[in-house]
Amino acid sequence: MTNRIKIGNVRWTIVALIFFATTINYIDRQVIGILAPFLQKEIGWNEIEYGYIVTAFSAAYAIGLLLIGRIIDIVGTRSGYSTVLTGWSFAAIGHALASSALGFGIARFALGLFEAGNFPAAIKTVAEWFPKKERALATGIFNAGSNVGAVIAPLIVPWIVLTWGWQEAFIFTGAIGLIWLIFWYWLYDKPEKHKKLSQTELEYIQSDPADPSVKIPWKQLLKYRGTWAFAIGKFLTDPAWWFYLYWIPSFLNKNYGVTLDKIGVPLIIIYVMADVGSIGGGWLSSSFIKQGWTVNKGRKITMLICAIIVIPIMFASGASSIWVAVGLLSLATAAHQGWSANLFTIVSDMFPRKAVASVVGLGGTFGAIGGMFIATAAGFILEYTGSYLILFIIAGSLYLTALFIINLLVPDIKEIEMT
């Protein structure tokens, strides 16, 4: 603590900003998942149509990650972050105008396109503001915003719906992002230009060797195994998280009769535990590295631990009570977020700062494509079998498979010399 006070704390203010942006991102994203059982009756869609609505978001997310990550690398985090957050806020509000499955599909597509910018911008911000030894912790902290958003949404959305209506739930939550913009423009700038940053903290932030001053073409990123390791890791494991986000309320409603007015407590438990996993996963690998472990060993051992912890989710569909199911889901979401914090961080471990958002965007595109597959598959599986068993088995087996492939592609995580 003494050391940190001497260095300065402006970088942690920046983490707070991207933490709140990520929180807003997930509040806006999760509203439809919470309301799915309610809107299914109100609007009249079936499981397959709901799967297509989620797929529309995933498809747009894939496109957005591919394009927006590169754009943010070009225009910078200050302008890039504010643009995408404005876009997704208005897209979230636009859901209130939908009156059919097609209308929701269009609104979800717009939301996905702009929300895709959050993680490339956030990871790039961390790479600019933190030395490598602190990046996993910083990533775990801002990534915890996804779980906080997932906790806040079930607290406020049912109340808004039962008090005013489902349209207002989209309007009120969508407007939160516009408030964030005020604080972003007030508090954020690059470290070299930030007026409140001390020289000591700036030197600490820039204590890693300088990045090579070369222009990095898009196609060059595809030549590196590190790019493909991250992309395949996202492709295999992101679908599990997307499945939890969009189908947990429906699962609890169908298997245990949990209605809109009672959904809050189970979801809060699940996503609070996900928060613990996100921060804990980032802290654990950072702790290993500070103890003298290599970056490669610290990250991969932590990811292995997370991959093992998620396995019991395979038994969730046959859980004897709602609280057993909630416990298994809590373990799975915590493990996923601990895994995710380290998977994101290995990008900044391997690539220079100017390429980070592009690599994260490319990998996120693969993750969104995986999300498209699971969303469409979930719709058909649930419509024709009525059971979540197959989906939970898939979710529990993805992480060890992904880690095996990542280790094959990148046996040793280290800085890539880009030429």
KOLDRENSE-809267 format. One record per residue (C-alpha): x negated, y negated, z negated; residue in three letters; residue number from 1. Coordinates in Angstrom, 3 decimals. Each point is the difference from the previous one (the first is absolute). Example, Ala and Ser with C-alpha at 12.3 -4.5 7.8 and 13.67 -1.06 7.14 Angstrom:
residues 2
((-12.300; 4.500; -7.800); 'ALA'; 1)
((-1.370; -3.440; 0.660); 'SER'; 2)
//
This chain:
residues 419
((0.000; 0.000; 0.000); 'MET'; 1)
((-2.830; -2.416; -0.866); 'THR'; 2)
((-1.650; 0.657; 3.340); 'ASN'; 3)
((3.188; -0.714; 1.905); 'ARG'; 4)
((0.557; -3.319; -1.806); 'ILE'; 5)
((-3.510; -1.139; 0.947); 'LYS'; 6)
((0.516; 0.989; 3.616); 'ILE'; 7)
((3.466; -1.512; 0.348); 'GLY'; 8)
((3.493; 1.337; 0.670); 'ASN'; 9)
((1.264; -1.720; 3.141); 'VAL'; 10)
((-0.194; 3.263; 1.938); 'ARG'; 11)
((2.520; 1.550; -2.388); 'TRP'; 12)
((2.418; -2.852; 0.709); 'THR'; 13)
((-0.264; 0.968; 3.655); 'ILE'; 14)
((0.799; 3.614; -0.897); 'VAL'; 15)
((3.064; -1.254; -1.877); 'ALA'; 16)
((1.204; -1.769; 3.151); 'LEU'; 17)
((-0.280; 3.093; 2.187); 'ILE'; 18)
((1.474; 2.117; -2.811); 'PHE'; 19)
((3.145; -2.169; 0.091); 'PHE'; 20)
((0.090; 0.059; 3.800); 'ALA'; 21)
((-0.119; 3.802; -0.089); 'THR'; 22)
((2.711; 0.022; -2.676); 'THR'; 23)
((2.251; -2.105; 2.241); 'ILE'; 24)
((-0.850; 2.238; 2.953); 'ASN'; 25)
((1.306; 3.048; -1.830); 'TYR'; 26)
((3.047; -1.696; -1.472); 'ILE'; 27)
((1.107; -0.922; 3.530); 'ASP'; 28)
((-0.923; 3.432; 1.304); 'ARG'; 29)
((1.783; 1.998; -2.681); 'GLN'; 30)
((3.390; -1.702; -0.073); 'VAL'; 31)
((1.385; 2.255; 2.714); 'ILE'; 32)
((-1.267; 3.148; -1.741); 'GLY'; 33)
((1.802; -0.933; -3.215); 'ILE'; 34)
((3.180; -0.821; 1.891); 'LEU'; 35)
((-0.163; 3.008; 2.377); 'ALA'; 36)
((2.640; 2.137; -1.793); 'PRO'; 37)
((2.230; -3.094; -0.378); 'PHE'; 38)
((-0.453; -1.237; 3.585); 'LEU'; 39)
((0.423; 3.505; 1.388); 'GLN'; 40)
((3.592; -0.166; -1.224); 'LYS'; 41)
((0.456; -3.716; 0.690); 'GLU'; 42)
((-1.384; -0.009; 3.560); 'ILE'; 43)
((0.601; 3.675; 0.811); 'GLY'; 44)
((-3.383; 1.279; 1.186); 'TRP'; 45)
((-1.076; 3.665; -0.341); 'ASN'; 46)
((-3.379; 1.417; -1.050); 'GLU'; 47)
((-1.334; 0.048; 3.561); 'ILE'; 48)
((0.977; -3.642; 0.607); 'GLU'; 49)
((-1.622; -1.029; -3.281); 'TYR'; 50)
((-3.119; 1.856; 1.119); 'GLY'; 51)
((0.024; -2.060; 3.215); 'TYR'; 52)
((0.398; -3.250; -2.000); 'ILE'; 53)
((-3.104; 0.882; -2.011); 'VAL'; 54)
((-1.760; 1.064; 3.200); 'THR'; 55)
((0.686; -3.440; 1.525); 'ALA'; 56)
((-1.858; -1.601; -2.919); 'PHE'; 57)
((-2.856; 2.489; 0.343); 'SER'; 58)
((-0.316; -0.561; 3.756); 'ALA'; 59)
((-0.156; -3.770; -0.433); 'ALA'; 60)
((-2.447; 0.428; -2.883); 'TYR'; 61)
((-2.275; 2.040; 2.258); 'ALA'; 62)
((0.106; -2.649; 2.721); 'ILE'; 63)
((-0.474; -2.808; -2.505); 'GLY'; 64)
((-3.004; 1.605; -1.671); 'LEU'; 65)
((-1.688; 0.556; 3.331); 'LEU'; 66)
((0.438; -3.619; 1.047); 'LEU'; 67)
((0.152; -2.031; -3.204); 'ILE'; 68)
((-3.114; 1.475; -1.628); 'GLY'; 69)
((-2.012; -1.171; 2.978); 'ARG'; 70)
((1.688; -3.408; 0.007); 'ILE'; 71)
((-0.779; -0.513; -3.702); 'ILE'; 72)
((-3.656; 0.795; 0.673); 'ASP'; 73)
((0.078; -2.804; 2.591); 'ILE'; 74)
((2.084; -2.727; -1.707); 'VAL'; 75)
((-0.979; 0.791; -3.599); 'GLY'; 76)
((1.908; 0.968; -3.111); 'THR'; 77)
((1.383; -3.418; -0.950); 'ARG'; 78)
((1.997; -0.567; 3.201); 'SER'; 79)
((0.568; 3.673; 0.765); 'GLY'; 80)
((1.459; 0.919; -3.388); 'TYR'; 81)
((2.379; -2.974; -0.096); 'SER'; 82)
((1.274; 0.718; 3.530); 'THR'; 83)
((0.832; 3.652; -0.572); 'VAL'; 84)
((1.609; -0.656; -3.383); 'LEU'; 85)
((2.243; -2.683; 1.477); 'THR'; 86)
((0.996; 2.394; 2.778); 'GLY'; 87)
((0.894; 2.895; -2.255); 'TRP'; 88)
((1.932; -2.238; -2.402); 'SER'; 89)
((2.341; -1.149; 2.762); 'PHE'; 90)
((0.254; 3.549; 1.359); 'ALA'; 91)
((1.029; 1.226; -3.480); 'ALA'; 92)
((2.679; -2.688; -0.192); 'ILE'; 93)
((1.171; 1.041; 3.471); 'GLY'; 94)
((1.179; 3.390; -1.321); 'HIS'; 95)
((3.026; -1.822; -1.418); 'ALA'; 96)
((1.273; -0.474; 3.575); 'LEU'; 97)
((-0.015; 3.737; 0.814); 'ALA'; 98)
((3.282; 1.895; 0.197); 'SER'; 99)
((-1.041; 3.311; 1.599); 'SER'; 100)
((-2.833; 2.515; 0.062); 'ALA'; 101)
((-1.281; -1.707; 3.160); 'LEU'; 102)
((0.054; -3.409; -1.682); 'GLY'; 103)
((-1.982; 1.308; -2.953); 'PHE'; 104)
((-2.427; 1.654; 2.410); 'GLY'; 105)
((-0.667; -3.352; 1.688); 'ILE'; 106)
((-0.460; -1.774; -3.343); 'ALA'; 107)
((-2.334; 2.745; -1.226); 'ARG'; 108)
((-2.077; -0.275; 3.180); 'PHE'; 109)
((-0.495; -3.744; -0.562); 'ALA'; 110)
((-0.852; 0.584; -3.671); 'LEU'; 111)
((-2.523; 2.717; 0.811); 'GLY'; 112)
((-1.730; -2.109; 2.643); 'LEU'; 113)
((-0.822; -2.806; -2.437); 'PHE'; 114)
((-0.448; 2.068; -3.175); 'GLU'; 115)
((-2.773; 1.837; 1.818); 'ALA'; 116)
((-2.230; -3.010; -0.585); 'GLY'; 117)
((-0.080; 0.277; -3.794); 'ASN'; 118)
((-2.594; 2.715; -0.518); 'PHE'; 119)
((-2.481; -1.044; 2.709); 'PRO'; 120)
((0.111; -3.546; -1.403); 'ALA'; 121)
((-0.275; 1.193; -3.606); 'ALA'; 122)
((-2.902; 2.393; 0.640); 'ILE'; 123)
((-1.833; -2.690; 1.975); 'LYS'; 124)
((0.560; -2.457; -2.864); 'THR'; 125)
((-1.500; 2.462; -2.483); 'VAL'; 126)
((-2.983; 0.588; 2.312); 'ALA'; 127)
((-0.586; -3.770; 0.189); 'GLU'; 128)
((0.423; -0.659; -3.726); 'TRP'; 129)
((-1.603; 3.010; -1.741); 'PHE'; 130)
((-3.314; 1.849; -0.024); 'PRO'; 131)
((0.298; 3.684; 0.804); 'LYS'; 132)
((-0.258; 1.183; -3.589); 'LYS'; 133)
((3.252; -1.813; -0.888); 'GLU'; 134)
((2.003; 0.566; 3.173); 'ARG'; 135)
((1.706; 3.255; -0.991); 'ALA'; 136)
((1.251; -1.577; -3.239); 'LEU'; 137)
((1.151; -3.138; 1.834); 'ALA'; 138)
((1.710; 2.166; 2.625); 'THR'; 139)
((1.651; 2.094; -2.696); 'GLY'; 140)
((1.318; -3.151; -1.665); 'ILE'; 141)
((1.537; -1.562; 3.107); 'PHE'; 142)
((1.213; 3.403; 1.216); 'ASN'; 143)
((1.824; 0.337; -3.331); 'ALA'; 144)
((2.250; -2.759; 1.317); 'GLY'; 145)
((1.649; 2.585; 2.225); 'SER'; 146)
((1.093; 1.870; -3.116); 'ASN'; 147)
((1.017; -3.148; -1.868); 'VAL'; 148)
((2.143; -0.917; 2.993); 'GLY'; 149)
((1.462; 3.487; -0.106); 'ALA'; 150)
((0.782; -0.538; -3.718); 'VAL'; 151)
((1.489; -3.484; 0.381); 'ILE'; 152)
((2.222; 0.963; 2.922); 'ALA'; 153)
((2.120; 2.575; -1.905); 'PRO'; 154)
((0.302; -2.478; -2.876); 'LEU'; 155)
((1.411; -2.863; 2.063); 'ILE'; 156)
((1.546; 1.531; 3.134); 'VAL'; 157)
((2.834; 2.001; -1.643); 'PRO'; 158)
((0.891; -3.007; -2.160); 'TRP'; 159)
((0.106; -2.331; 3.024); 'ILE'; 160)
((2.120; 2.468; 1.973); 'VAL'; 161)
((2.472; 0.629; -2.816); 'LEU'; 162)
((0.218; -3.745; -0.769); 'THR'; 163)
((0.125; -1.531; 3.505); 'TRP'; 164)
((-0.391; 2.629; 2.732); 'GLY'; 165)
((-2.569; 1.938; 2.016); 'TRP'; 166)
((-0.637; -2.872; 2.446); 'GLN'; 167)
((-1.124; -2.247; -2.849); 'GLU'; 168)
((-2.487; 2.666; -1.131); 'ALA'; 169)
((-1.882; -0.434; 3.278); 'PHE'; 170)
((0.298; -3.797; -0.013); 'ILE'; 171)
((-1.209; -0.556; -3.583); 'PHE'; 172)
((-2.903; 2.447; 0.163); 'THR'; 173)
((-1.085; -1.247; 3.414); 'GLY'; 174)
((-0.194; -3.576; -1.241); 'ALA'; 175)
((-2.573; 0.847; -2.700); 'ILE'; 176)
((-2.810; 0.061; 2.559); 'GLY'; 177)
((0.605; -3.601; 0.983); 'LEU'; 178)
((-0.783; -1.038; -3.588); 'ILE'; 179)
((-3.293; 1.938; 0.106); 'TRP'; 180)
((-1.163; -2.096; 2.951); 'LEU'; 181)
((-0.168; -3.097; -2.194); 'ILE'; 182)
((-2.480; 1.653; -2.370); 'PHE'; 183)
((-2.029; 1.503; 2.867); 'TRP'; 184)
((-0.652; -3.371; 1.622); 'TYR'; 185)
((-0.683; -1.577; -3.372); 'TRP'; 186)
((-2.454; 2.575; -1.376); 'LEU'; 187)
((-1.622; 1.832; 2.921); 'TYR'; 188)
((-3.033; -0.680; 2.166); 'ASP'; 189)
((-3.074; 1.935; 1.092); 'LYS'; 190)
((-2.686; 0.263; -2.714); 'PRO'; 191)
((-2.383; -2.331; 1.844); 'GLU'; 192)
((2.663; -2.731; 0.124); 'LYS'; 193)
((1.769; 0.547; -3.322); 'HIS'; 194)
((-0.275; -3.149; -2.131); 'LYS'; 195)
((0.389; 1.754; -3.364); 'LYS'; 196)
((-2.558; 2.742; 0.627); 'LEU'; 197)
((-3.288; -0.393; -1.862); 'SER'; 198)
((-3.317; 0.599; 1.724); 'GLN'; 199)
((-0.664; 2.867; -2.430); 'THR'; 200)
((3.185; 1.810; 0.954); 'GLU'; 201)
((-0.568; -0.647; 3.710); 'LEU'; 202)
((-3.451; 1.564; -0.259); 'GLU'; 203)
((1.477; 2.970; -1.870); 'TYR'; 204)
((2.655; 0.483; 2.687); 'ILE'; 205)
((-2.663; -0.138; 2.703); 'GLN'; 206)
((-2.500; 2.180; -1.887); 'SER'; 207)
((0.303; 2.852; 2.516); 'ASP'; 208)
((-2.255; -0.128; 3.084); 'PRO'; 209)
((1.335; -2.374; 2.656); 'ALA'; 210)
((2.100; 1.423; 2.828); 'ASP'; 211)
((-1.615; 0.068; 3.456); 'PRO'; 212)
((0.885; -3.093; 2.026); 'SER'; 213)
((1.280; 1.851; 3.043); 'VAL'; 214)
((3.314; -0.070; 1.798); 'LYS'; 215)
((1.787; 3.324; -0.361); 'ILE'; 216)
((2.183; 1.013; 2.982); 'PRO'; 217)
((3.153; 1.953; -0.770); 'TRP'; 218)
((-1.073; 3.055; 1.992); 'LYS'; 219)
((-3.249; 0.167; -1.964); 'GLN'; 220)
((1.860; 0.885; -3.198); 'LEU'; 221)
((1.286; 3.189; 1.627); 'LEU'; 222)
((-3.547; 1.309; 0.356); 'LYS'; 223)
((-0.498; 0.385; -3.720); 'TYR'; 224)
((0.964; 3.058; -2.006); 'ARG'; 225)
((0.876; -2.274; -2.920); 'GLY'; 226)
((2.809; -1.540; 2.037); 'THR'; 227)
((1.461; 3.414; 0.783); 'TRP'; 228)
((-0.433; 1.258; -3.561); 'ALA'; 229)
((2.077; -2.892; -1.301); 'PHE'; 230)
((2.554; 0.312; 2.812); 'ALA'; 231)
((0.521; 3.734; -0.513); 'ILE'; 232)
((0.172; -0.473; -3.764); 'GLY'; 233)
((2.781; -2.541; 0.488); 'LYS'; 234)
((1.784; 2.114; 2.621); 'PHE'; 235)
((0.188; 2.991; -2.321); 'LEU'; 236)
((0.777; -1.638; -3.350); 'THR'; 237)
((1.999; -3.173; 0.715); 'ASP'; 238)
((3.064; 2.065; 1.030); 'PRO'; 239)
((0.264; 1.368; -3.546); 'ALA'; 240)
((0.207; -3.517; -1.464); 'TRP'; 241)
((2.517; -1.131; 2.594); 'TRP'; 242)
((2.111; 3.050; -0.743); 'PHE'; 243)
((-0.006; -0.814; -3.726); 'TYR'; 244)
((0.841; -3.640; 0.642); 'LEU'; 245)
((2.990; 0.611; 2.250); 'TYR'; 246)
((1.404; 3.308; -1.243); 'TRP'; 247)
((-0.488; 0.155; -3.791); 'ILE'; 248)
((3.266; -1.907; -0.690); 'PRO'; 249)
((1.897; 2.300; 2.360); 'SER'; 250)
((-1.676; 3.082; -1.521); 'PHE'; 251)
((0.972; -1.050; -3.535); 'LEU'; 252)
((3.519; -0.841; 1.160); 'ASN'; 253)
((0.534; 3.309; 1.783); 'LYS'; 254)
((-1.674; 2.374; -2.477); 'ASN'; 255)
((0.879; -1.705; -3.292); 'TYR'; 256)
((2.899; -2.335; 0.800); 'GLY'; 257)
((-1.940; -3.181; -0.788); 'VAL'; 258)
((2.083; -2.967; 1.193); 'THR'; 259)
((-1.035; -3.574; 0.872); 'LEU'; 260)
((0.668; -1.333; -3.503); 'ASP'; 261)
((-2.169; 2.737; -1.601); 'LYS'; 262)
((-2.865; 0.251; 2.521); 'ILE'; 263)
((-2.150; -2.648; -1.727); 'GLY'; 264)
((-1.538; 1.951; -2.899); 'VAL'; 265)
((-1.209; 3.066; 1.976); 'PRO'; 266)
((-1.519; -2.178; 2.732); 'LEU'; 267)
((-1.651; -2.293; -2.536); 'ILE'; 268)
((-1.679; 2.977; -1.700); 'ILE'; 269)
((-1.190; 1.406; 3.308); 'ILE'; 270)
((-1.522; -3.239; 1.254); 'TYR'; 271)
((-1.470; -1.113; -3.325); 'VAL'; 272)
((-1.925; 3.260; 0.077); 'MET'; 273)
((-0.986; -0.783; 3.583); 'ALA'; 274)
((-1.410; -3.289; -1.313); 'ASP'; 275)
((-2.053; 1.912; -2.549); 'VAL'; 276)
((-1.293; 2.217; 2.790); 'GLY'; 277)
((-0.911; -2.918; 2.246); 'SER'; 278)
((-1.999; -1.902; -2.603); 'ILE'; 279)
((-1.334; 3.197; -1.576); 'GLY'; 280)
((-1.218; 1.377; 3.326); 'GLY'; 281)
((-1.811; -3.239; 0.800); 'GLY'; 282)
((-1.451; -0.205; -3.503); 'TRP'; 283)
((-1.157; 3.625; -0.018); 'LEU'; 284)
((-2.103; -0.136; 3.164); 'SER'; 285)
((-1.394; -3.419; -0.950); 'SER'; 286)
((-0.909; 1.418; -3.418); 'SER'; 287)
((-1.752; 2.988; 1.572); 'PHE'; 288)
((-2.041; -2.311; 2.235); 'ILE'; 289)
((-0.950; -2.302; -2.879); 'LYS'; 290)
((-1.250; 3.102; -1.853); 'GLN'; 291)
((-2.427; 0.652; 2.824); 'GLY'; 292)
((1.993; 2.268; 2.296); 'TRP'; 293)
((-0.321; -0.611; 3.715); 'THR'; 294)
((2.902; -1.729; 1.741); 'VAL'; 295)
((0.601; 3.235; 1.918); 'ASN'; 296)
((0.273; 2.161; -3.130); 'LYS'; 297)
((2.007; -2.550; -2.004); 'GLY'; 298)
((2.638; -0.525; 2.681); 'ARG'; 299)
((0.351; 3.633; 1.065); 'LYS'; 300)
((0.173; 1.519; -3.480); 'ILE'; 301)
((2.708; -2.496; -0.899); 'THR'; 302)
((1.903; 0.852; 3.197); 'MET'; 303)
((-0.353; 3.720; -0.774); 'LEU'; 304)
((1.498; -0.522; -3.454); 'ILE'; 305)
((2.938; -1.856; 1.557); 'CYS'; 306)
((0.478; 2.700; 2.651); 'ALA'; 307)
((0.272; 2.680; -2.703); 'ILE'; 308)
((2.368; -2.001; -2.200); 'ILE'; 309)
((2.515; -0.403; 2.848); 'VAL'; 310)
((0.427; 3.758; 0.624); 'ILE'; 311)
((2.785; 0.630; -2.614); 'PRO'; 312)
((2.388; -2.185; 2.055); 'ILE'; 313)
((0.695; 3.172; 2.008); 'MET'; 314)
((2.258; 1.143; -2.850); 'PHE'; 315)
((2.053; -3.210; -0.269); 'ALA'; 316)
((2.963; 1.141; 2.090); 'SER'; 317)
((0.684; 2.859; -2.437); 'GLY'; 318)
((-0.532; -2.002; -3.193); 'ALA'; 319)
((2.385; 1.052; -2.768); 'SER'; 320)
((0.845; -3.574; -1.039); 'SER'; 321)
((-0.326; -3.526; 1.274); 'ILE'; 322)
((-2.773; -0.756; -2.493); 'TRP'; 323)
((-2.114; 2.940; 1.137); 'VAL'; 324)
((0.445; -1.262; 3.570); 'ALA'; 325)
((-0.898; -3.537; -1.082); 'VAL'; 326)
((-3.126; 1.336; -1.730); 'GLY'; 327)
((-1.145; 1.835; 3.127); 'LEU'; 328)
((0.751; -3.010; 2.193); 'LEU'; 329)
((-1.899; -2.232; -2.418); 'SER'; 330)
((-3.098; 2.207; 0.238); 'LEU'; 331)
((0.235; -0.001; 3.793); 'ALA'; 332)
((0.419; -3.751; 0.398); 'THR'; 333)
((-2.792; -0.718; -2.513); 'ALA'; 334)
((-2.328; 2.389; 1.819); 'ALA'; 335)
((0.875; -1.504; 3.366); 'HIS'; 336)
((-0.770; -3.526; -1.137); 'GLN'; 337)
((-3.287; 1.018; -1.603); 'GLY'; 338)
((-0.882; 1.739; 3.268); 'TRP'; 339)
((1.097; -3.007; 2.038); 'SER'; 340)
((-2.081; -2.499; -1.996); 'ALA'; 341)
((-3.132; 2.012; 0.761); 'ASN'; 342)
((0.897; 0.757; 3.603); 'LEU'; 343)
((0.382; -3.736; 0.670); 'PHE'; 344)
((-3.240; -0.759; -1.811); 'THR'; 345)
((-2.151; 2.366; 2.044); 'ILE'; 346)
((0.680; -2.249; 2.994); 'VAL'; 347)
((-1.753; -2.926; -1.688); 'SER'; 348)
((-2.692; 2.432; -1.211); 'ASP'; 349)
((-0.821; 0.921; 3.598); 'MET'; 350)
((0.810; -2.993; 2.204); 'PHE'; 351)
((-1.118; -3.657; 0.053); 'PRO'; 352)
((2.573; -2.513; -1.238); 'ARG'; 353)
((0.849; -1.310; 3.458); 'LYS'; 354)
((1.152; 3.483; 1.092); 'ALA'; 355)
((1.897; 1.004; -3.143); 'VAL'; 356)
((3.474; -1.282; 0.937); 'ALA'; 357)
((-0.262; 1.533; 3.475); 'SER'; 358)
((-0.942; 3.430; -1.378); 'VAL'; 359)
((2.709; -0.184; -2.668); 'VAL'; 360)
((2.490; -1.040; 2.660); 'GLY'; 361)
((-0.980; 2.865; 2.276); 'LEU'; 362)
((0.170; 2.538; -2.826); 'GLY'; 363)
((3.285; -1.432; -1.187); 'GLY'; 364)
((1.369; 0.484; 3.500); 'THR'; 365)
((-0.780; 3.693; -0.269); 'PHE'; 366)
((1.654; 0.036; -3.426); 'GLY'; 367)
((3.116; -1.620; 1.427); 'ALA'; 368)
((0.083; 2.527; 2.858); 'ILE'; 369)
((-0.101; 2.726; -2.633); 'GLY'; 370)
((2.830; -1.846; -1.741); 'GLY'; 371)
((2.020; 0.076; 3.219); 'MET'; 372)
((-0.358; 3.779; 0.169); 'PHE'; 373)
((1.023; 0.558; -3.631); 'ILE'; 374)
((2.944; -2.423; 0.246); 'ALA'; 375)
((1.473; 1.676; 3.067); 'THR'; 376)
((-0.779; 3.481; -1.332); 'ALA'; 377)
((1.542; -0.805; -3.393); 'ALA'; 378)
((3.221; -1.113; 1.670); 'GLY'; 379)
((0.360; 3.245; 1.936); 'PHE'; 380)
((-1.177; 2.274; -2.833); 'ILE'; 381)
((2.437; -1.530; -2.481); 'LEU'; 382)
((2.892; -0.111; 2.471); 'GLU'; 383)
((-0.333; 3.685; 0.911); 'TYR'; 384)
((-1.349; 1.611; -3.201); 'THR'; 385)
((1.228; -2.361; -2.708); 'GLY'; 386)
((-3.155; 0.808; -1.984); 'SER'; 387)
((-3.119; -2.004; -0.891); 'TYR'; 388)
((-2.175; 3.114; -0.536); 'LEU'; 389)
((-1.831; -0.095; 3.350); 'ILE'; 390)
((-0.696; -3.719; -0.316); 'LEU'; 391)
((-1.502; 0.304; -3.488); 'PHE'; 392)
((-2.190; 2.929; 1.063); 'ILE'; 393)
((-1.345; -2.105; 2.864); 'ILE'; 394)
((-0.646; -2.947; -2.342); 'ALA'; 395)
((-1.930; 2.144; -2.479); 'GLY'; 396)
((-2.342; 1.537; 2.568); 'SER'; 397)
((-1.101; -3.104; 1.921); 'LEU'; 398)
((-2.709; -1.448; -2.249); 'TYR'; 399)
((-2.404; 2.932; -0.274); 'LEU'; 400)
((0.281; 0.462; 3.757); 'THR'; 401)
((-0.792; -3.678; 0.561); 'ALA'; 402)
((-2.977; 0.029; -2.395); 'LEU'; 403)
((-1.441; 3.057; 1.717); 'PHE'; 404)
((0.125; -1.740; 3.385); 'ILE'; 405)
((-1.358; -3.298; -1.397); 'ILE'; 406)
((-2.953; 1.867; -1.499); 'ASN'; 407)
((-0.695; 1.728; 3.311); 'LEU'; 408)
((0.012; -3.298; 1.888); 'LEU'; 409)
((-1.887; -2.013; -2.637); 'VAL'; 410)
((-2.172; 2.302; -2.142); 'PRO'; 411)
((-1.628; -3.076; -1.566); 'ASP'; 412)
((1.793; -3.316; -0.459); 'ILE'; 413)
((-2.521; -2.742; 0.748); 'LYS'; 414)
((-0.304; -3.261; 1.884); 'GLU'; 415)
((0.297; 0.321; 3.757); 'ILE'; 416)
((-2.578; -1.832; 2.036); 'GLU'; 417)
((2.071; -1.492; 2.809); 'MET'; 418)
((-1.945; -0.784; 3.138); 'THR'; 419)
//
